[in-house]
Amino acid sequence: MIHAHPDSDTRYEVLGDRLARLRQARGLSKTDIAGRLGVTVTSICYWEQGRSRPRLARLQALADLLGTSPTELLSRDSAPGSDHLSDLVTRMRAEIAHAAGTTPSKVRITIEM
């Protein structure tokens, strides 16, 4: 769900919506994420519903699973479709997976700078 920023016309995506979008884009289920992080599926559901937030100790692992950084994961000014590097990589991973007949979680993208 996209929300209007209270101080402007800028729209932003809340954490739970961002988690769900990135999880789905990587072809991961809530059970996959829960198992890899050592939390319950209920925790993942609560995070995506905005009923709770992941603890800081799990944030880096969660960001790694979703192909983003903790900063971008928590950022309130990041709109879906914006050209953040992590969003671009996520979209490309999904397209490559589709073309290769596999899931996005099996596609690895390396960027050298």
TILUM-127917 format. One record per residue: residue number from 0; residue in three letters; y, z, x of N, C-alpha, C, O, CB in turn. Coordinates in pm, 1 decimal. Atoms other than C-alpha are relative to their C-alpha. Glycine has a CB too. Layout:
BEGIN
<NUM, "ALA", <Y, Z, X>, <Y, Z, X>, <Y, Z, X>, <Y, Z, X>, <Y, Z, X>>
...
end
This chain:
BEGIN
<0, "MET", <-116.7, 0.0, 84.6>, <0.0, 0.0, 0.0>, <123.4, 0.0, 89.4>, <129.0, 72.6, 188.7>, <-0.4, 121.7, -96.4>>
<1, "ILE", <-123.7, 9.4, -75.4>, <343.2, -89.0, 130.1>, <105.6, 80.5, -74.1>, <118.7, 70.0, -196.0>, <44.4, -148.6, 19.2>>
<2, "HIS", <-101.1, -85.9, 59.2>, <624.5, 157.1, 70.7>, <136.4, -38.0, 53.5>, <149.2, -80.9, 168.2>, <-30.0, 148.0, 28.1>>
<3, "ALA", <-136.6, 23.8, -45.5>, <1000.0, 111.1, 86.1>, <46.7, 122.2, 77.1>, <25.1, 235.6, 34.4>, <95.3, -30.7, -119.5>>
<4, "HIS", <-56.3, -109.7, -78.0>, <1167.0, 319.6, 354.4>, <112.9, 60.9, -81.1>, <195.5, -13.2, -134.5>, <50.5, -48.4, 140.3>>
<5, "PRO", <-100.3, -61.3, 86.0>, <1387.2, 574.3, 175.9>, <144.5, -25.7, 41.5>, <234.3, -18.6, -42.3>, <-23.1, 145.2, -4.7>>
<6, "ASP", <-135.9, 18.6, -48.3>, <1691.9, 500.1, 394.4>, <42.0, -145.7, 11.6>, <154.7, -173.8, 52.4>, <14.8, 65.7, 131.9>>
<7, "SER", <-36.7, 140.5, -15.8>, <1682.3, 120.4, 386.9>, <-89.0, -87.1, -86.6>, <-170.8, -37.9, -164.3>, <-10.0, -43.1, 147.2>>
<8, "ASP", <84.5, 94.7, 70.3>, <1526.5, -192.3, 245.2>, <-126.4, -33.6, 79.9>, <-210.8, -110.8, 34.4>, <78.2, -126.9, -29.9>>
<9, "THR", <115.7, 26.4, -84.2>, <1272.4, -193.7, 528.2>, <-124.7, 57.7, -64.1>, <-122.7, 167.9, -119.0>, <20.3, 58.1, 140.6>>
<10, "ARG", <127.4, -47.1, 54.8>, <911.5, -164.7, 417.0>, <-88.9, 46.3, 113.6>, <-83.2, -6.7, 224.6>, <-70.2, -110.9, -82.6>>
<11, "TYR", <91.4, -49.6, -100.5>, <649.5, 29.9, 602.2>, <-134.9, 30.1, -62.2>, <-148.5, 41.7, -184.0>, <56.6, 123.9, 67.8>>
<12, "GLU", <136.8, -25.3, 42.5>, <279.9, 97.6, 582.8>, <-34.6, 144.2, 36.5>, <-12.9, 185.6, 150.4>, <-100.1, -101.2, 65.9>>
<13, "VAL", <35.7, -138.1, -29.3>, <156.1, 456.6, 554.0>, <-130.5, 4.3, 79.7>, <-206.8, -92.2, 79.8>, <-13.2, 81.8, -130.6>>
<14, "LEU", <114.1, -14.6, -89.1>, <-113.5, 586.6, 789.9>, <-132.5, -34.0, -68.1>, <-212.0, -110.2, -12.9>, <-5.0, 140.8, 53.6>>
<15, "GLY", <127.4, 23.8, 67.5>, <-398.1, 583.0, 537.2>, <-25.2, -147.2, -27.0>, <-136.4, -196.5, -8.3>, <-4.6, 76.2, -129.6>>
<16, "ASP", <12.9, 143.7, 25.9>, <-333.2, 222.6, 440.5>, <-24.2, -77.7, 129.3>, <-102.2, -172.9, 132.3>, <125.7, -53.0, -70.2>>
<17, "ARG", <18.3, 65.8, -129.3>, <-307.9, 121.2, 805.4>, <-142.4, 21.8, 50.4>, <-205.4, -70.9, 101.2>, <102.5, 52.8, 103.3>>
<18, "LEU", <137.4, -28.7, -42.4>, <-638.9, 294.8, 884.0>, <-99.4, -88.3, -73.3>, <-187.7, -148.0, -11.7>, <-33.9, 147.3, -23.8>>
<19, "ALA", <92.7, 80.3, 80.8>, <-816.5, 118.0, 597.9>, <8.5, -147.1, 39.9>, <-94.6, -212.9, 54.5>, <30.7, 16.4, -151.0>>
<20, "ARG", <-17.6, 140.8, -35.3>, <-669.6, -222.2, 690.8>, <-62.3, -31.1, 135.7>, <-134.9, -129.4, 149.8>, <148.6, -36.3, 1.1>>
<21, "LEU", <53.3, 24.8, -133.8>, <-757.1, -195.2, 1059.1>, <-151.5, 18.3, 4.0>, <-221.3, -57.2, 71.7>, <66.5, 92.9, 101.3>>
<22, "ARG", <145.0, -22.9, 5.1>, <-1104.3, -54.9, 986.3>, <-70.5, -122.2, -59.0>, <-169.5, -170.6, -4.1>, <-32.8, 126.8, -83.7>>
<23, "GLN", <60.0, 116.1, 66.4>, <-1183.6, -341.3, 750.6>, <11.9, -125.0, 86.4>, <-81.2, -205.3, 91.5>, <66.3, -24.0, -136.1>>
<24, "ALA", <-20.0, 116.8, -85.3>, <-1039.2, -600.5, 989.8>, <-99.3, -2.2, 116.5>, <-135.2, -109.1, 166.0>, <143.3, -2.3, 53.4>>
<25, "ARG", <97.1, -8.2, -109.8>, <-1279.0, -477.6, 1258.9>, <-143.5, -1.6, -50.8>, <-238.0, 6.4, 27.6>, <23.8, 125.9, 82.0>>
<26, "GLY", <134.2, 6.7, 56.9>, <-1572.3, -496.2, 1020.2>, <-74.7, 131.4, 5.4>, <-197.7, 133.2, 11.4>, <-79.2, -103.9, 70.6>>
<27, "LEU", <60.8, -132.6, -7.7>, <-1634.5, -122.3, 1031.1>, <2.0, 68.7, -135.4>, <99.0, 56.9, -210.2>, <72.2, 86.1, 103.4>>
<28, "SER", <4.0, -78.6, 123.2>, <-1743.2, 96.6, 741.3>, <54.4, 140.3, 29.1>, <72.2, 178.5, 144.8>, <-145.6, 7.0, -57.5>>
<29, "LYS", <-41.9, -138.9, -17.0>, <-1621.7, 450.0, 682.9>, <-110.0, 78.7, 70.4>, <-82.2, 167.1, 151.4>, <34.0, 64.5, -136.6>>
<30, "THR", <114.4, -66.1, -64.1>, <-1970.4, 562.0, 786.1>, <-2.9, -30.4, 149.9>, <-31.8, 58.1, 230.5>, <-132.5, -45.0, -66.0>>
<31, "ASP", <-5.3, 37.6, -142.2>, <-1938.2, 369.3, 1116.0>, <102.9, 85.4, 74.4>, <74.2, 142.5, 179.6>, <34.5, -150.5, 15.3>>
<32, "ILE", <-108.3, -75.4, -63.9>, <-1607.7, 537.2, 1197.7>, <-36.4, 147.6, 8.9>, <-19.6, 210.1, 113.6>, <132.4, -17.7, -77.7>>
<33, "ALA", <36.6, -141.9, 2.5>, <-1730.3, 881.9, 1094.5>, <-105.1, 30.9, 106.0>, <-93.3, 129.9, 178.3>, <-52.2, 39.8, -139.1>>
<34, "GLY", <105.6, -22.4, -98.1>, <-2043.3, 851.0, 1308.1>, <50.4, -5.9, 142.6>, <10.9, 75.4, 226.2>, <-109.1, -100.6, -18.4>>
<35, "ARG", <-51.6, 16.3, -136.8>, <-1855.1, 734.1, 1615.7>, <96.7, 111.6, 39.2>, <108.4, 145.8, 156.9>, <69.8, -134.9, 13.9>>
<36, "LEU", <-96.4, -106.0, -29.6>, <-1592.8, 1008.4, 1585.3>, <-58.9, 139.4, -15.1>, <2.1, 237.7, 27.1>, <120.0, -13.6, -89.8>>
<37, "GLY", <60.7, -130.7, 20.6>, <-1831.5, 1287.8, 1489.2>, <66.6, 79.9, -111.0>, <76.2, 202.4, -103.9>, <4.4, 78.5, 127.3>>
<38, "VAL", <-60.2, -65.6, 116.4>, <-1658.7, 1362.0, 1158.7>, <-76.5, -44.5, -124.7>, <-164.6, -130.0, -116.9>, <153.5, -34.3, -12.3>>
<39, "THR", <67.0, 37.5, 124.4>, <-1768.5, 1337.5, 796.8>, <65.4, -123.7, -61.2>, <181.1, -155.1, -33.1>, <2.9, 116.8, -100.2>>
<40, "VAL", <-54.2, 114.2, 73.5>, <-1725.1, 1030.4, 578.5>, <113.0, 48.0, -90.5>, <210.6, -23.7, -112.4>, <-111.1, -71.2, -83.1>>
<41, "THR", <-105.6, -57.9, 84.5>, <-1520.2, 1257.0, 351.6>, <131.8, 8.2, 76.9>, <238.3, -17.6, 20.8>, <-41.2, 140.6, -50.2>>
<42, "SER", <-122.1, -5.5, -81.9>, <-1273.3, 1306.4, 637.9>, <66.3, -136.4, 6.1>, <188.0, -147.9, -9.1>, <-31.7, 49.7, 142.4>>
<43, "ILE", <-55.5, 135.5, -7.2>, <-1232.1, 930.4, 673.6>, <63.5, -37.0, -134.0>, <172.7, -93.6, -137.8>, <-110.1, -102.9, 38.3>>
<44, "CYS", <-54.7, 27.3, 133.8>, <-1182.5, 898.3, 296.1>, <133.4, 71.7, -18.8>, <229.4, 12.5, -67.9>, <-99.9, 43.5, -109.9>>
<45, "TYR", <-123.6, -77.8, 14.5>, <-919.5, 1173.4, 301.1>, <112.2, -58.7, 84.7>, <227.0, -63.6, 40.4>, <-23.8, 146.4, 39.0>>
<46, "TRP", <-102.3, 61.2, -85.0>, <-737.0, 1008.7, 592.8>, <55.2, -125.1, -66.0>, <176.4, -146.2, -69.1>, <-57.3, -33.7, 138.8>>
<47, "GLU", <-44.2, 125.0, 61.5>, <-727.4, 675.1, 412.4>, <74.0, 23.0, -131.3>, <157.9, -58.4, -169.7>, <-118.9, -90.8, -23.7>>
<48, "GLN", <-68.3, -33.0, 125.4>, <-614.5, 839.1, 87.3>, <130.1, 75.9, 23.7>, <206.3, 99.1, -70.1>, <-91.5, 82.1, -89.3>>
<49, "GLY", <-120.8, -75.0, -31.4>, <-337.7, 1028.9, 266.9>, <-10.1, 147.1, -35.7>, <91.3, 216.9, -39.8>, <116.6, -60.3, -70.8>>
<50, "ARG", <19.2, -139.9, 36.8>, <-487.4, 1363.9, 168.6>, <-3.4, 90.3, 122.0>, <21.6, 210.4, 111.3>, <-128.0, 16.3, -79.4>>
<51, "SER", <-3.7, -72.8, -126.9>, <-517.9, 1469.9, 533.4>, <22.4, -101.1, 111.1>, <24.5, -221.9, 87.4>, <-131.9, 81.9, 23.6>>
<52, "ARG", <-23.6, 86.3, -115.8>, <-455.3, 1332.9, 880.9>, <-98.6, 35.5, 109.6>, <-143.4, 149.9, 117.8>, <145.8, 13.4, 51.3>>
<53, "PRO", <90.0, -32.0, -110.7>, <-678.7, 1303.8, 1185.9>, <66.7, 96.1, 97.5>, <187.7, 90.1, 119.3>, <-43.4, -128.0, 73.1>>
<54, "ARG", <-52.6, -91.9, -101.9>, <-638.9, 1579.7, 1443.0>, <33.3, -79.5, 125.3>, <-26.1, -183.9, 152.3>, <-102.5, 113.8, 32.4>>
<55, "LEU", <-43.9, 69.5, -121.4>, <-467.0, 1481.2, 1764.4>, <-114.9, -22.5, 97.0>, <-117.0, -123.2, 167.7>, <110.3, 78.9, 68.9>>
<56, "ALA", <113.5, 13.4, -91.1>, <-791.5, 1537.8, 1957.0>, <-83.6, -124.2, -31.6>, <-149.7, -176.7, 57.9>, <-87.8, 124.9, -6.8>>
<57, "ARG", <79.0, 116.6, 40.5>, <-953.2, 1248.6, 1760.9>, <83.6, -127.6, -3.5>, <29.4, -237.1, -18.3>, <-62.3, 24.0, -136.6>>
<58, "LEU", <-88.6, 113.9, 19.0>, <-652.0, 1020.7, 1751.6>, <-23.2, -112.9, 100.1>, <-24.2, -229.7, 61.2>, <142.0, 45.4, 8.9>>
<59, "GLN", <21.1, 105.4, -100.0>, <-715.1, 834.6, 2079.5>, <-129.4, -74.9, -27.2>, <-131.9, -197.8, -21.1>, <-2.3, 59.4, 141.9>>
<60, "ALA", <127.9, 65.4, 29.0>, <-1080.2, 766.6, 1993.2>, <10.9, -87.0, -124.9>, <-45.2, -196.5, -129.5>, <-111.5, 104.8, -17.9>>
<61, "LEU", <-20.2, 77.3, 123.1>, <-977.6, 650.3, 1644.9>, <79.0, -127.1, 30.1>, <42.8, -235.6, -15.5>, <73.5, 84.9, -106.7>>
<62, "ALA", <-81.4, 116.1, -36.7>, <-710.5, 420.7, 1787.6>, <-82.6, -101.0, 78.7>, <-71.6, -221.4, 55.5>, <122.6, 43.6, 82.1>>
<63, "ASP", <85.3, 89.9, -78.7>, <-961.5, 277.9, 2038.2>, <-95.3, -77.0, -91.4>, <-113.3, -197.7, -75.1>, <-80.1, 79.8, 105.6>>
<64, "LEU", <92.5, 66.2, 93.2>, <-1209.7, 203.8, 1758.5>, <69.3, -107.8, -82.5>, <9.5, -209.8, -116.9>, <-63.2, 103.0, -93.2>>
<65, "LEU", <-73.9, 91.4, 86.1>, <-939.1, 28.9, 1558.7>, <80.1, -104.2, 78.1>, <149.1, -186.9, 18.6>, <92.5, 78.2, -88.9>>
<66, "GLY", <-67.1, 99.9, -82.2>, <-800.8, -171.3, 1850.6>, <150.4, 13.3, 2.6>, <222.5, -86.6, 4.4>, <-35.3, -135.0, -47.5>>
<67, "THR", <-144.2, -24.3, -1.7>, <-458.9, -11.1, 1855.2>, <28.8, 120.9, 88.0>, <-62.2, 175.9, 150.1>, <55.0, 22.2, -144.1>>
<68, "SER", <-36.9, -119.7, -75.5>, <-269.1, 270.3, 2024.1>, <29.1, 113.0, -98.2>, <60.3, 87.5, -214.5>, <123.6, -27.0, 92.0>>
<69, "PRO", <-35.0, -111.5, 88.9>, <-215.1, 619.1, 1882.8>, <143.1, -10.3, -50.5>, <171.0, 23.9, -165.5>, <-19.3, 132.7, 72.0>>
<70, "THR", <-140.3, 14.0, 39.9>, <158.7, 548.3, 1876.7>, <14.4, -99.9, -114.0>, <81.8, -72.0, -213.1>, <85.9, -43.6, 119.4>>
<71, "GLU", <-8.7, 100.0, 106.5>, <118.8, 232.1, 1669.9>, <-72.9, 45.3, -125.3>, <-31.7, 13.3, -236.8>, <-56.7, -133.0, 47.3>>
<72, "LEU", <75.9, -49.5, 114.2>, <-138.0, 401.3, 1448.7>, <85.7, 93.4, -84.8>, <80.1, 89.0, -207.6>, <-127.3, 72.1, 47.0>>
<73, "LEU", <-82.0, -98.7, 71.4>, <108.2, 677.0, 1357.5>, <139.0, -49.6, -36.3>, <209.7, 15.7, -113.1>, <13.0, 123.4, 82.9>>
<74, "SER", <-134.2, 50.9, 23.2>, <421.8, 461.8, 1352.2>, <24.3, -29.2, -147.1>, <-58.7, -92.2, -212.6>, <23.5, -124.9, 82.0>>
<75, "ARG", <-33.0, 23.7, 140.1>, <592.2, 454.2, 1012.9>, <81.2, -127.2, -18.6>, <105.6, -168.9, -131.8>, <76.1, 118.1, -56.4>>
<76, "ASP", <-84.1, 119.4, 15.6>, <799.4, 145.9, 1087.6>, <-78.5, -128.0, 23.6>, <-19.7, -235.2, 37.9>, <118.3, 5.9, 95.6>>
<77, "SER", <82.3, 117.5, -24.0>, <508.9, -89.3, 1139.4>, <-45.2, -59.5, -132.0>, <-122.4, 2.0, -205.5>, <-121.0, 35.1, 87.4>>
<78, "ALA", <38.0, 67.0, 124.8>, <472.8, -332.6, 853.6>, <-118.5, -91.3, 24.5>, <-128.0, -151.6, 131.4>, <118.6, -80.4, -58.1>>
<79, "PRO", <110.5, 93.0, -18.1>, <153.2, -528.8, 800.2>, <53.4, -141.3, 12.1>, <150.7, -178.4, -53.6>, <-99.9, 10.1, -116.2>>
<80, "GLY", <-45.6, 136.0, -21.3>, <188.1, -883.5, 917.3>, <105.1, -9.9, 108.4>, <142.2, -120.0, 149.1>, <53.8, -56.3, -127.2>>
<81, "SER", <-95.5, 5.0, -109.5>, <437.7, -783.4, 1183.2>, <-74.4, -41.2, 125.5>, <-196.6, -27.7, 132.5>, <71.8, 136.8, 19.4>>
<82, "ASP", <66.0, 55.7, -116.1>, <368.1, -929.4, 1522.1>, <-19.0, 101.6, 111.5>, <11.8, 73.1, 227.2>, <77.8, -116.7, 51.0>>
<83, "HIS", <39.6, -95.0, -102.9>, <259.4, -615.0, 1703.0>, <-122.7, -57.4, 67.8>, <-205.1, -122.2, 3.4>, <-28.0, 143.0, -59.3>>
<84, "LEU", <112.4, 53.7, -74.8>, <12.0, -703.1, 1973.2>, <-132.9, 41.7, -61.7>, <-223.9, -40.4, -72.9>, <7.0, 45.3, 144.8>>
<85, "SER", <126.8, -45.4, 56.8>, <-260.3, -490.2, 1814.7>, <-32.5, -72.6, -129.7>, <-149.0, -102.4, -156.0>, <4.0, 150.2, -24.3>>
<86, "ASP", <24.0, 74.1, 123.7>, <-214.9, -666.1, 1479.0>, <-46.0, -142.4, 31.0>, <-137.5, -194.6, -32.7>, <127.1, -2.5, -87.1>>
<87, "LEU", <36.9, 135.4, -39.5>, <-233.5, -1005.1, 1647.2>, <-144.0, -4.2, 50.7>, <-221.3, -91.8, 11.9>, <95.9, -52.4, 107.8>>
<88, "VAL", <135.9, -5.0, -53.7>, <-549.1, -909.2, 1838.4>, <-100.4, 23.0, -113.1>, <-206.5, -39.5, -115.2>, <-12.5, 111.4, 106.9>>
<89, "THR", <89.4, -27.4, 112.8>, <-706.8, -770.8, 1519.9>, <-22.4, -125.7, -83.5>, <-135.5, -156.3, -121.3>, <57.4, 112.4, -88.0>>
<90, "ARG", <13.5, 123.3, 78.2>, <-634.7, -1092.5, 1329.4>, <-82.3, -104.3, 74.9>, <-167.6, -170.5, 15.8>, <138.2, -57.1, -33.9>>
<91, "MET", <72.4, 98.7, -78.6>, <-764.1, -1310.1, 1612.7>, <-147.6, 38.0, 12.2>, <-234.9, -48.6, 7.1>, <63.1, -14.2, 138.9>>
<92, "ARG", <138.6, -46.2, -8.5>, <-1077.8, -1096.8, 1649.4>, <-75.3, -37.9, -127.1>, <-189.4, -83.6, -120.4>, <-5.7, 153.0, 22.8>>
<93, "ALA", <62.5, 34.4, 128.1>, <-1152.8, -1150.4, 1279.6>, <-24.0, -149.9, -9.5>, <-129.8, -192.7, -55.6>, <87.5, 47.1, -117.6>>
<94, "GLU", <16.4, 145.5, 6.1>, <-1096.9, -1525.9, 1306.9>, <-109.2, -48.4, 94.7>, <-188.7, -135.2, 58.8>, <131.6, -69.4, 33.3>>
<95, "ILE", <103.3, 38.4, -96.3>, <-1313.7, -1556.7, 1619.1>, <-137.1, 39.0, -53.5>, <-232.1, -38.7, -43.7>, <25.4, 66.4, 137.8>>
<96, "ALA", <127.5, -45.2, 55.6>, <-1588.8, -1352.8, 1453.7>, <-46.6, -92.1, -111.5>, <-164.3, -127.4, -119.0>, <12.0, 143.4, -52.1>>
<97, "HIS", <35.2, 89.8, 110.3>, <-1578.3, -1573.2, 1146.1>, <-51.2, -133.2, 54.0>, <-152.8, -185.1, 7.7>, <121.6, -23.0, -92.4>>
<98, "ALA", <39.8, 129.1, -57.9>, <-1598.2, -1890.0, 1356.0>, <-134.0, 9.0, 72.4>, <-210.1, -87.7, 75.1>, <107.4, -49.7, 96.7>>
<99, "ALA", <124.1, -17.8, -75.1>, <-1885.1, -1747.0, 1562.0>, <-114.7, 50.4, -87.1>, <-228.4, 60.0, -40.8>, <22.7, 95.9, 114.3>>
<100, "GLY", <104.5, -48.7, 89.4>, <-2075.0, -1615.9, 1260.8>, <-45.6, 140.7, 30.5>, <-163.5, 172.7, 15.6>, <-116.8, -90.7, 5.6>>
<101, "THR", <32.8, -139.1, -31.4>, <-2060.8, -1251.2, 1365.5>, <104.3, 91.2, -62.3>, <187.8, 45.3, -140.2>, <-7.8, 22.4, 153.4>>
<102, "THR", <-97.4, -95.1, 53.6>, <-1862.7, -938.1, 1282.4>, <109.9, 25.5, 103.0>, <86.8, 11.8, 223.1>, <-69.1, 133.0, -39.6>>
<103, "PRO", <-109.6, -27.1, -93.6>, <-1524.2, -848.7, 1432.5>, <-32.5, 109.9, 101.4>, <17.9, 107.0, 213.6>, <123.7, 38.3, -76.9>>
<104, "SER", <32.7, -108.7, -93.0>, <-1672.6, -533.9, 1588.8>, <-78.4, -48.7, 121.6>, <-87.8, 22.0, 221.8>, <-79.5, 107.5, -71.8>>
<105, "LYS", <76.4, 54.4, -113.3>, <-1883.8, -757.8, 1815.2>, <83.7, -93.3, 87.9>, <32.6, -147.9, 185.7>, <-122.3, -74.9, -51.3>>
<106, "VAL", <-88.6, 86.6, -77.9>, <-1585.2, -956.4, 1947.9>, <87.3, 88.0, 90.7>, <152.4, 181.5, 44.0>, <88.8, -89.6, -94.4>>
<107, "ARG", <-81.8, -72.6, -97.5>, <-1415.9, -826.4, 2262.3>, <108.2, -94.7, 50.5>, <79.5, -208.7, 87.0>, <-87.1, 55.0, 118.9>>
<108, "ILE", <-112.5, 78.8, -49.3>, <-1071.8, -952.9, 2364.1>, <62.3, 75.4, 116.6>, <95.3, 193.3, 104.1>, <105.5, -27.0, -113.2>>
<109, "THR", <-61.0, -60.9, -118.0>, <-932.6, -883.5, 2710.9>, <131.4, -71.7, 27.9>, <138.3, -194.6, 26.7>, <-95.7, -7.0, 124.0>>
<110, "ILE", <-131.0, 55.7, -32.6>, <-567.3, -932.7, 2796.4>, <37.8, 45.8, 139.0>, <44.3, 165.9, 165.3>, <107.8, 42.6, -103.7>>
<111, "GLU", <-42.2, -33.7, -135.5>, <-462.3, -947.2, 3160.3>, <148.5, -29.8, 13.7>, <194.8, -137.4, -24.2>, <-82.5, -78.7, 106.1>>
<112, "MET", <-145.3, 18.0, -16.8>, <-95.3, -900.9, 3244.4>, <36.7, 19.1, 144.7>, <154.0, 8.3, 180.5>, <79.7, 98.3, -88.6>>
end
